[in-house]
Amino acid sequence: MASRLLWASRAASYLRISVFHRGFSSVIKDLKYADSHEWVKVDGNSATIGITDHAQDHLGDVVYVELPEVGVTVKQDASFGAVESVKATSDVNSPVSGKVVEVNEELSSSPALVNSSPYEDGWIIKVEMDNAGELKKLMDADQYTKFCEEEDSKH
């Protein structure tokens, strides 16, 4: 079945036909989500950030991840890097403001971790948050699921 879906997706891409993939994307309950398709996992004042399963699914096979330097400041809704796939390059925005305390160096040699494990091994940065109140502007899992369904229905 999976090989048929892959073949159909490639054939549709070649023929420039839109394919609906939403049914296979996962959303994790304990995370917060931005409307630009990044997720954040909060642990005290620390925030781990990555792109969602929905985003990686639409991007296709990720071949390069542009990472920021440790120590730089990121602002909520501002770009801090990019993800390049076989289909497109997309900015990655920070769902929260703060200082980058760690970057996922594994992505330099294995960018496909963003595809295979977007919520675990494919995380992009860890940030020491400036303002936990910014989390109120983000969506919970149910809101994000609805947002994705509405967004996909427009395409």
Buried (B, 14 or more C-beta within 10 A) or exposed (E): EEEEEEEEBEEEBEEEEEEEEBEEBEBBEEBBBBBBBBBBBBEEEBBBBBBBBBBBBBBBEBBEBBBBEEEEBBBBBEBBBEBBBEEEEBEBBBBBBBBBEEBBEEBEEBBBBBBEBBBEBBBBBBBBBBEEEBBEEBBEBEBBBEBBEEBBEEE
